[in-house]
């Protein structure tokens, strides 16, 4: 049997186009289940070295792999301990990639700040960590929290100054919770001109819902999220 390093090289070299493929997601998932994060990290770095855009690695590789672990759990294809350990390794990998990116990031004008939170009770949170790295790479101060109740979200906005709050939601069942949260969030915020973005699988399916519930915008991916946040804050700056 070929050594793991040889297998990694073969997997990367076999790709005809340097874009993330379903096979890449399956391979990374396998590596995270079977090996320490350094082995998975070597695989990801090899993909990047072959020309896969870093943004694509975040959104088309890491996020689907995280969701895939959830599916493994639902299908009883892996036990709780295996999934927990693999997700921990995936977060280490995300941290290492983010640290490399932040070393070359240019500080934003006035170091704008963003609070990123899932709607309380939301289970899909890894994508939010990925979005946080997109903001950091563009020079934003990022606070990523996982509140257990709407009150905790409101307290975060009341006790800290944020230019933007981003909330993520995957399930339709919590739309009413999110809708009810937004007015209180605006009223309690230290920033009287707070801008609110929403995102997640639900808004990919129904982008028009963002406006309907009273948010200021939505985005399909991390890069768009930062661009939309910057557009909203720049527009406020122009008004003043």
C-alpha positions in Angstrom: 0.0 0.0 0.0 1.3 3.4 -0.9 2.2 5.8 2.0 -0.4 8.4 2.9 1.8 11.2 1.5 2.0 9.4 -1.9 -1.8 8.8 -1.9 -2.3 12.6 -1.2 -0.1 13.5 -4.1 -1.9 11.1 -6.4 -5.3 12.4 -5.4 -4.2 16.0 -6.1 -2.4 15.3 -9.3 -5.3 13.3 -10.7 -7.6 16.4 -10.9 -7.8 17.7 -14.4 -9.2 21.1 -13.5 -8.1 23.0 -10.4 -11.5 23.4 -8.9 -13.0 21.7 -5.9 -14.7 18.4 -7.0 -17.0 16.1 -5.0 -14.1 13.7 -4.7 -12.0 16.3 -2.9 -14.8 16.7 -0.3 -15.0 13.0 0.3 -11.2 12.6 0.5 -10.9 15.5 3.0 -13.7 14.0 5.1 -11.9 10.6 5.1 -8.6 12.2 6.1 -10.2 14.2 9.0 -11.9 11.0 10.3 -8.7 8.9 10.0 -5.8 11.3 10.7 -4.6 14.3 12.6 -5.4 17.7 11.1 -1.8 18.1 9.8 -2.5 15.3 7.2 -5.7 17.0 6.1 -3.9 20.3 6.0 -1.3 18.9 3.7 -4.0 17.8 1.3 -5.7 21.2 1.3 -2.3 23.0 0.9 -1.6 20.8 -2.1 -4.9 21.7 -3.7 -4.1 25.4 -3.2 -0.6 24.9 -4.6 -2.2 23.4 -7.7 -4.3 26.5 -8.3 -7.6 26.0 -6.4 -8.6 29.5 -5.3 -8.5 29.9 -1.5 -12.0 31.3 -1.4 -13.2 28.1 -3.2 -11.4 26.0 -0.6 -13.4 27.7 2.1 -16.9 27.7 0.6 -16.8 24.7 -1.7 -14.6 22.3 0.4 -14.6 23.1 4.1 -18.3 24.0 4.4 -19.6 21.0 2.5 -17.3 18.7 4.5 -18.7 20.1 7.7 -22.2 19.5 6.5 -21.2 16.0 5.4 -20.3 15.1 8.9 -23.8 16.1 10.0 -25.2 13.7 7.4 -22.9 10.9 8.5 -24.3 11.4 12.0 -27.9 11.3 10.8 -27.2 8.2 8.7 -25.4 6.5 11.7 -22.4 6.1 9.4 -20.1 7.4 12.2 -20.5 7.7 15.9 -20.6 10.8 18.1 -17.0 10.6 19.1 -15.7 10.2 15.6 -17.8 13.2 14.4 -16.7 15.3 17.3 -13.0 14.6 16.8 -13.2 15.1 13.0 -15.0 18.5 13.4 -12.4 19.5 15.9 -9.7 18.8 13.4 -11.6 20.7 10.7 -11.8 23.7 13.0 -8.0 23.5 13.5 -7.6 23.4 9.8 -9.8 26.4 9.3 -7.8 28.3 12.0 -4.5 27.5 10.3 -5.8 28.7 6.9 -7.3 31.8 8.4 -4.0 32.6 10.2 -2.1 32.4 7.0 -4.6 34.7 5.3 -4.7 37.3 8.1 -0.9 37.7 8.0 -1.3 39.5 4.6 -4.6 41.2 5.4 -4.8 45.0 5.1 -6.4 46.7 8.0 -9.8 48.2 7.1 -10.6 51.9 7.4 -11.1 52.5 11.1 -11.1 48.7 11.7 -14.8 48.2 11.2 -16.4 45.5 13.4 -18.9 42.7 12.7 -20.8 40.4 15.1 -21.5 37.0 13.5 -24.0 34.8 15.3 -26.4 31.9 14.4 -30.0 32.3 15.2 -30.2 30.7 18.7 -30.9 27.0 18.4 -29.4 26.8 14.9 -27.2 23.7 14.6 -25.2 24.6 11.4 -22.5 26.9 12.7 -19.3 26.0 10.9 -20.1 28.2 7.9 -20.2 31.2 10.2 -16.7 30.6 11.3 -15.7 30.5 7.6 -17.5 33.8 7.0 -15.6 35.3 9.9 -12.3 34.5 8.2 -13.4 36.3 5.1 -14.1 39.4 7.1 -10.7 39.2 8.9 -8.9 38.9 5.6 -10.5 42.2 4.6 -9.3 43.9 7.7 -12.5 43.7 9.9 -12.6 43.1 13.7 -14.7 40.0 14.0 -16.7 38.7 17.0 -18.1 35.3 16.4 -20.4 34.1 19.2 -22.9 31.2 19.7 -25.7 32.6 22.0 -28.3 30.3 23.5 -31.1 32.8 23.5 -32.3 36.0 21.6 -31.6 37.9 24.8 -27.9 37.0 24.6 -27.7 38.3 21.0 -29.3 41.6 22.1 -27.0 41.9 25.0 -24.0 41.5 22.8 -25.2 44.4 20.6 -26.0 46.5 23.6 -22.6 46.0 25.3 -20.4 46.4 22.2 -20.2 48.7 19.2 -20.6 46.8 15.9 -21.0 48.3 12.5 -22.7 45.1 11.2 -24.4 42.1 12.7 -24.6 39.0 10.6 -27.0 36.2 11.5 -27.2 32.8 9.9 -30.1 30.5 9.5 -30.6 27.1 7.8 -34.1 26.0 8.8 -37.4 27.5 7.9 -38.8 26.7 11.3 -36.8 29.5 12.9 -37.8 32.3 10.5 -40.3 33.7 13.0 -37.6 33.7 15.7 -35.2 35.7 13.5 -37.9 38.1 12.4 -38.8 38.8 16.0 -35.2 39.3 17.0 -34.3 42.1 14.5 -36.3 45.0 15.9 -35.0 44.4 19.4 -31.5 44.1 18.1 -31.7 47.5 16.4 -33.3 49.2 19.4 -30.7 47.9 21.9 -27.6 48.4 19.7 -24.9 50.8 20.8 -24.8 51.8 17.1 -27.9 53.7 16.1 -27.2 53.0 12.4 -26.5 49.3 12.8 -26.7 47.3 9.6 -27.9 43.7 9.7 -27.1 40.9 7.2 -28.6 37.5 7.1 -27.3 34.4 5.4 -27.2 30.6 5.4 -28.9 27.8 3.3 -32.4 29.3 3.8 -31.4 32.6 2.2 -29.6 30.8 -0.6 -33.0 29.3 -1.5 -35.0 32.4 -0.7 -32.9 35.6 -1.0 -36.0 37.8 -1.2 -36.8 36.7 2.4 -34.0 39.0 3.7 -35.9 42.1 2.8 -39.3 40.7 3.9 -38.1 40.1 7.5 -36.4 43.5 7.8 -32.7 42.8 7.2 -30.5 45.2 5.2 -29.1 42.5 2.9 -27.9 39.0 2.3 -25.1 37.3 0.3 -24.4 34.0 -1.3 -20.9 33.4 0.0 -18.2 34.9 2.2 -16.7 37.3 -0.3 -20.1 38.7 -1.1 -21.0 39.0 2.6 -18.0 41.2 3.2 -18.6 43.3 0.0 -22.2 43.8 1.0 -21.3 44.8 4.5 -18.7 47.3 3.2 -21.3 48.7 0.8 -23.8 49.3 3.5 -21.3 51.0 5.8 -19.7 53.0 3.0 -23.2 54.3 2.1 -23.7 55.4 5.7 -20.3 57.2 5.7 -21.3 59.0 2.5 -24.6 60.2 4.2 -22.6 61.7 7.0 
